[in-house]
Amino acid sequence: MVGTLSGEPRHILLAGGGHAHAVALHQLANNPPQPETRLTLVSPSTHNLYSGALPGVIAGHWQADDIGVPLQPLCEAIGAQFIQDRIAAINPESRTAILGSGESISFDVMSLDIGSGIRPLDVPGSDGAIIPVRPIAPFLQKWESALEQIKARSTPSTIIVTGAGLAGIEVALAIHYRLLQEGITTPAIHLIDPGDEIAASSAAALRRKLYRALGRYGINLMLQTSIRAIENGCVTVSTGAKIATAFIVNCAGSAPHDWVAHTGLKTANGRIEVDACLRSISHSHIWAAGDTSYFQPKSLPPAGVFAVRAGPVIAENIRRFSQDKDLAEYHPQTDYLKLVSLGQKRAVAEKFGLTLEGGWVWHLKKSIDFSFLRDHSPPSSH
């Protein structure tokens, strides 16, 4: 048993090293909870890889090591324990979590920020062939391996990205740019989506900019199309076309982790339903944020900005819990600035339906992304 419920100090278990918990840990370093409260962070990775900067890694603008917030130093700064493992199951009634290693850990309060996966595609022959863009670290390893094979001319310079949301568009454009930079003069990038519109939930003005960018960079957009089968590196799509490809990326949208549905917590769309204080509406000693949660007061899209903005609320509520005070409420913004990178050093911005595009927008996005990474890393890692 890693932790116990008996006696003091009370134990808060932070499950997952997502954006919300990284922000919370950073804030707690400046204003810690009462010393009678013990904190533990369990994360399968030693670093929180910042998803907003991922397209830049794919495109080759920076390295994967550049977009990671080291979690263990953040824990050390506030005297929290760090355990590199994953949460495999939880029992809210006994207040116990089971780790991937098989060990159990008890808690008084648990906060879940485990993010989400990518919706799997039910495609014959796809085992191991369709690579989800999350988790980020294994995706990047497989992308770099595919890139080396393309450069060695052992596979065709053809890539399929499935899912034409903002993430899929950014990934397709980043891959196209990277292949050109690596000397692949005729890359073929196919962006496939079963819907009849790209970035369907985005403002019309943003979609128009993105349509033009996809056309400008020669991305083959295949709407109302889905992958039907994969055999020996050849993909058959619903139109009947067959495409020999080196790499297939799944950006088909976020999906909650399967085990969450078996916790006994009340869920909505597979995510933990939480109130304005980010508490489970069925078990108030369980908190959740980011893609792990379904915010009952107002439905929120799966965007990293909402996890980042939830971080200070989690930090404040850890302090309030340690002082036996009422918890603070989370008040998400009504809209947020969307910055979409276009592969090369160019990006488009949208807010309230207004859009701007250019190289300066890319530099603005880079500045915002790396300011987050710098601000939420311990001083020794700067």
Phi and psi in degrees as a GROMACS rama.xvg file:
@    title "Ramachandran Plot"
@    xaxis  label "Phi"
@    yaxis  label "Psi"
@TYPE xy
-75.9683  -36.2349  VAL-2
-138.957  163.67  GLY-3
-131.403  160.579  THR-4
-90.1375  -19.251  LEU-5
-77.1514  139.545  SER-6
72.7762  -176.082  GLY-7
-100.772  157.098  GLU-8
-81.0295  161.012  PRO-9
-70.3645  148.379  ARG-10
-113.371  124.324  HIS-11
-108.296  121.344  ILE-12
-102.26  120.559  LEU-13
-96.2629  111.936  LEU-14
-98.3111  109.837  ALA-15
101.98  141.342  GLY-16
-105.499  43.1073  GLY-17
-73.9898  -176.119  GLY-18
-58.8823  -42.052  HIS-19
-62.107  -44.122  ALA-20
-72.1057  -34.6599  HIS-21
-62.0863  -43.4171  ALA-22
-65.273  -43.9013  VAL-23
-60.7679  -45.0345  ALA-24
-61.7423  -41.7313  LEU-25
-61.1007  -42.963  HIS-26
-69.8287  -34.4626  GLN-27
-67.6491  -24.4733  LEU-28
-62.823  -32.8163  ALA-29
-87.1505  -23.8392  ASN-30
-147.645  80.3462  ASN-31
-74.1128  163.52  PRO-32
-74.024  177.44  PRO-33
-60.6521  145.582  GLN-34
-63.9719  -15.1525  PRO-35
-76.2604  -1.35628  GLU-36
-106.519  129.52  THR-37
-105.353  136.784  ARG-38
-117.469  140.273  LEU-39
-135.271  133.089  THR-40
-109.618  127.134  LEU-41
-112.123  122.156  VAL-42
-145.309  137.795  SER-43
-69.3616  -16.2644  PRO-44
-122.366  150.162  SER-45
-78.9742  -12.2756  THR-46
-129.548  143.791  HIS-47
-90.9278  106.491  ASN-48
-80.0328  123.181  LEU-49
-78.1416  110.098  TYR-50
-64.147  -28.5839  SER-51
-62.5402  -26.4144  GLY-52
-96.8549  2.91465  ALA-53
-60.3506  -43.9382  LEU-54
-56.0749  -32.1489  PRO-55
-67.0935  -32.1746  GLY-56
-69.5313  -46.2278  VAL-57
-57.756  -42.5196  ILE-58
-75.171  -13.8629  ALA-59
89.8055  11.2137  GLY-60
-70.8371  -31.6886  HIS-61
-151.842  172.633  TRP-62
-95.3106  161.381  GLN-63
-59.2454  -36.7221  ALA-64
-62.136  -21.5625  ASP-65
-77.2873  -15.4808  ASP-66
-112.778  19.1792  ILE-67
-107.055  132.491  GLY-68
-93.9339  115.575  VAL-69
-68.82  124.793  PRO-70
-84.4156  -36.9893  LEU-71
-62.0638  -43.9679  GLN-72
-61.8677  -34.0003  PRO-73
-62.2575  -40.9599  LEU-74
-65.399  -44.7919  CYS-75
-61.489  -32.8644  GLU-76
-64.4397  -23.5328  ALA-77
-118.085  10.6526  ILE-78
73.2856  23.5122  GLY-79
-87.827  151.825  ALA-80
-85.0156  138.834  GLN-81
-112.689  128.057  PHE-82
-122.387  118.875  ILE-83
-84.9812  99.7702  GLN-84
-167.672  177.541  ASP-85
-120.681  154.408  ARG-86
-82.8577  121.775  ILE-87
-98.1947  -27.9216  ALA-88
-166.452  156.898  ALA-89
-137.089  151.052  ILE-90
-118.48  100.559  ASN-91
-63.0119  -29.3702  PRO-92
-70.59  -44.2076  GLU-93
-89.336  -2.90021  SER-94
54.951  53.9579  ARG-95
-133.489  138.668  THR-96
-114.276  142.011  ALA-97
-103.872  127.455  ILE-98
-88.4204  163.526  LEU-99
-59.6835  -28.166  GLY-100
-73.505  -11.5205  SER-101
98.5797  -13.517  GLY-102
-71.7311  157.619  GLU-103
-113.914  152.112  SER-104
-139.668  129.711  ILE-105
-96.9181  158.47  SER-106
-152.704  159.838  PHE-107
-93.307  -41.4758  ASP-108
-133.845  139.629  VAL-109
-121.283  136.152  MET-110
-114.65  125.405  SER-111
-104.829  124.313  LEU-112
-142.301  65.9611  ASP-113
-100.066  7.12797  ILE-114
66.0982  -150.181  GLY-115
-148.34  166.061  SER-116
-98.065  -162.883  GLY-117
-111.723  137.577  ILE-118
-57.3069  119.843  ARG-119
-70.9955  151.868  PRO-120
-103.919  132.623  LEU-121
-88.8057  87.3697  ASP-122
-127.083  124.476  VAL-123
-57.3  133.319  PRO-124
80.4804  9.59045  GLY-125
-91.8297  -0.571348  SER-126
-54.7675  114.147  ASP-127
75.9107  -3.27386  GLY-128
-94.7782  -28.3471  ALA-129
-102.78  117.716  ILE-130
-100.726  115.013  ILE-131
-68.9625  144.595  PRO-132
-73.1571  -14.6988  VAL-133
-127.943  142.866  ARG-134
-62.6977  146.815  PRO-135
-67.2625  -45.7962  ILE-136
-59.4097  -51.5656  ALA-137
-65.547  -32.0042  PRO-138
-60.8358  -46.5332  PHE-139
-64.0932  -36.5017  LEU-140
-61.4045  -43.7405  GLN-141
-73.0084  -33.5366  LYS-142
-65.1967  -45.255  TRP-143
-64.4476  -35.9349  GLU-144
-65.2564  -43.8992  SER-145
-63.4679  -38.8442  ALA-146
-62.3413  -41.919  LEU-147
-62.746  -38.8226  GLU-148
-66.8709  -38.6022  GLN-149
-65.0588  -44.0367  ILE-150
-63.1857  -31.6275  LYS-151
-81.8973  1.08254  ALA-152
63.0878  23.0039  ARG-153
-88.9993  -11.1023  SER-154
-138.201  160.192  THR-155
-67.5494  152.09  PRO-156
-86.1156  50.6186  SER-157
-120.619  129.846  THR-158
-126.039  139.835  ILE-159
-113.235  129.848  ILE-160
-116.095  123.273  VAL-161
-106.495  128.381  THR-162
111.016  105.501  GLY-163
-102.465  38.6339  ALA-164
-79.8154  -172.337  GLY-165
-60.1717  -40.5162  LEU-166
-63.4978  -46.5368  ALA-167
-62.4128  -38.0607  GLY-168
-65.7792  -45.2744  ILE-169
-61.6396  -42.8182  GLU-170
-64.9782  -44.9818  VAL-171
-60.4308  -44.7401  ALA-172
-69.5841  -36.5678  LEU-173
-66.1718  -42.6436  ALA-174
-62.5319  -44.0244  ILE-175
-58.3324  -46.7872  HIS-176
-62.4101  -44.5265  TYR-177
-62.8237  -41.8645  ARG-178
-62.7124  -40.4364  LEU-179
-62.7945  -43.0917  LEU-180
-65.1107  -26.1751  GLN-181
-88.4611  7.26264  GLU-182
88.7656  9.9578  GLY-183
-85.5381  101.193  ILE-184
-79.0984  -20.2917  THR-185
-128.689  59.8612  THR-186
-69.7758  147.073  PRO-187
-121.277  109.444  ALA-188
-110.627  120.91  ILE-189
-107.907  121.887  HIS-190
-106.344  113.246  LEU-191
-112.194  137.217  ILE-192
-152.849  136.882  ASP-193
-72.5621  -14.5697  PRO-194
-78.9744  178.329  GLY-195
-107.788  14.9723  ASP-196
-151.613  144.984  GLU-197
-84.0396  152.884  ILE-198
41.0224  54.4026  ALA-199
-57.4165  -30.6766  ALA-200
-89.3817  1.88276  SER-201
-90.8066  164.157  SER-202
-62.7481  147.32  ALA-203
-58.2257  -39.0187  ALA-204
-64.0863  -38.3468  ALA-205
-67.3931  -42.9453  LEU-206
-59.3641  -40.9054  ARG-207
-60.9912  -43.1485  ARG-208
-61.2264  -41.26  LYS-209
-71.9625  -37.3022  LEU-210
-57.4021  -45.2605  TYR-211
-65.0251  -39.9072  ARG-212
-64.4254  -43.2697  ALA-213
-60.8784  -40.7281  LEU-214
-68.4509  -41.2474  GLY-215
-62.3167  -35.9446  ARG-216
-98.785  8.67532  TYR-217
74.2656  25.1076  GLY-218
-75.2256  128.783  ILE-219
-82.4987  101.927  ASN-220
-86.3856  123.033  LEU-221
-122.258  86.5424  MET-222
-82.935  164.251  LEU-223
51.8377  38.5168  GLN-224
-137.131  143.405  THR-225
-140.583  160.42  SER-226
-79.028  130.658  ILE-227
-104.278  -35.3471  ARG-228
-161.201  156.726  ALA-229
-133.452  129.414  ILE-230
-147.324  120.371  GLU-231
52.6198  44.5276  ASN-232
77.174  4.65402  GLY-233
-108.917  126.157  CYS-234
-101.957  128.064  VAL-235
-102.037  126.433  THR-236
-105.508  171.164  VAL-237
-65.3933  -18.0817  SER-238
-78.5474  -10.025  THR-239
98.1551  -10.9847  GLY-240
-68.6617  148.983  ALA-241
-117.298  130.813  LYS-242
-126.544  116.856  ILE-243
-77.8551  124.701  ALA-244
-135.324  153.811  THR-245
-92.4144  -23.4327  ALA-246
-159.62  136.715  PHE-247
-123.981  122.74  ILE-248
-107.219  131.053  VAL-249
-97.8886  110.105  ASN-250
-121.113  38.7089  CYS-251
-77.7461  9.63524  ALA-252
110.72  154.544  GLY-253
-73.7249  151.22  SER-254
-140.785  137.129  ALA-255
-67.5949  157.648  PRO-256
-68.4938  135.03  HIS-257
-57.4497  -37.9581  ASP-258
-67.5796  -19.9302  TRP-259
-60.7488  -34.0544  VAL-260
-67.9215  -15.258  ALA-261
-104.521  15.4004  HIS-262
-86.8792  -16.5089  THR-263
87.0368  -4.55144  GLY-264
-76.139  147.89  LEU-265
-70.9476  128.979  LYS-266
-124.681  160.142  THR-267
-135.186  123.119  ALA-268
55.4311  33.3083  ASN-269
81.643  0.58581  GLY-270
-110.325  152.759  ARG-271
-70.3046  122.769  ILE-272
-79.2708  124.06  GLU-273
-124.388  157.12  VAL-274
-90.6463  -168.753  ASP-275
-64.682  -20.9277  ALA-276
-94.1143  8.3822  CYS-277
68.7645  24.9537  LEU-278
-95.1038  142.632  ARG-279
-55.4549  134.462  SER-280
-74.6881  -12.4569  ILE-281
-103.14  -23.9655  SER-282
-142.16  97.5073  HIS-283
-67.6163  -13.6353  SER-284
-87.2663  3.21531  HIS-285
-110.53  124.133  ILE-286
-110.894  157.836  TRP-287
-152.788  150.406  ALA-288
-147.441  168.645  ALA-289
64.4957  -149.865  GLY-290
-66.1047  -13.8586  ASP-291
-70.9393  -22.2513  THR-292
-111.58  157.836  SER-293
-118.257  111.334  TYR-294
-78.9714  105.079  PHE-295
-60.6537  -40.7795  GLN-296
-61.5919  -26.8134  PRO-297
-162.241  122.162  LYS-298
-63.3521  129.948  SER-299
-117.076  141.481  LEU-300
-71.1602  157.214  PRO-301
-75.1743  82.0463  PRO-302
-127.925  139.99  ALA-303
-59.2744  -27.5688  GLY-304
-59.336  -33.6955  VAL-305
-73.186  -31.7614  PHE-306
-68.8102  -44.208  ALA-307
-59.8288  -44.1804  VAL-308
-72.2583  -20.3646  ARG-309
-77.6057  -20.2978  ALA-310
-55.792  -49.3927  GLY-311
-62.2301  -30.7139  PRO-312
-68.7261  -41.6331  VAL-313
-62.4046  -45.0326  ILE-314
-59.3366  -46.4299  ALA-315
-62.9832  -39.2241  GLU-316
-73.6082  -28.2135  ASN-317
-63.5115  -44.7518  ILE-318
-62.3274  -44.3183  ARG-319
-66.8251  -38.7647  ARG-320
-61.0797  -40.7519  PHE-321
-67.1941  -19.0063  SER-322
-107.238  7.50222  GLN-323
57.3841  40.3156  ASP-324
-106.093  161.415  LYS-325
-62.6732  147.013  ASP-326
-79.466  154.51  LEU-327
-82.1667  156.39  ALA-328
-98.6632  151.925  GLU-329
-98.3583  127.881  TYR-330
-121.645  89.8562  HIS-331
-67.2291  152.071  PRO-332
-70.1646  159.113  GLN-333
-79.7968  -28.4343  THR-334
-148.153  165.206  ASP-335
-146.042  156.924  TYR-336
-72.2366  121.28  LEU-337
-99.805  125.45  LYS-338
-120.53  113.999  LEU-339
-114.12  116.467  VAL-340
-77.4805  148.47  SER-341
-114.456  32.2592  LEU-342
88.9602  -75.4721  GLY-343
-75.3263  -175.679  GLN-344
-77.5246  67.8566  LYS-345
-152.021  145.128  ARG-346
-150.552  167.178  ALA-347
-124.045  140.101  VAL-348
-115.387  144.764  ALA-349
-144.729  136.247  GLU-350
-156.553  137.507  LYS-351
53.6252  30.9318  PHE-352
83.3154  -0.332  GLY-353
-100.677  138.205  LEU-354
-126.659  149.673  THR-355
-139.658  147.366  LEU-356
-139.329  145.88  GLU-357
157.978  177.777  GLY-358
-65.5968  -34.6111  GLY-359
-66.1692  -28.9743  TRP-360
-68.464  -37.4589  VAL-361
-62.7779  -43.4152  TRP-362
-66.7157  -34.1316  HIS-363
-63.4744  -45.5795  LEU-364
-61.1043  -44.9971  LYS-365
-59.568  -43.1194  LYS-366
-63.0515  -43.0285  SER-367
-66.0348  -46.4216  ILE-368
-59.9088  -47.6601  ASP-369
-79.5422  -20.5746  PHE-370
-66.2394  -41.2224  SER-371
-60.3788  -46.9354  PHE-372
-63.3633  -41.4361  LEU-373
-68.3157  -42.869  ARG-374
-70.0003  -24.6701  ASP-375
-110.854  15.2546  HIS-376
-103.465  148.457  SER-377
-64.0379  150.17  PRO-378
-52.4323  -35.23  PRO-379
-68.1581  -17.8508  SER-380
-96.7901  -0.567447  SER-381
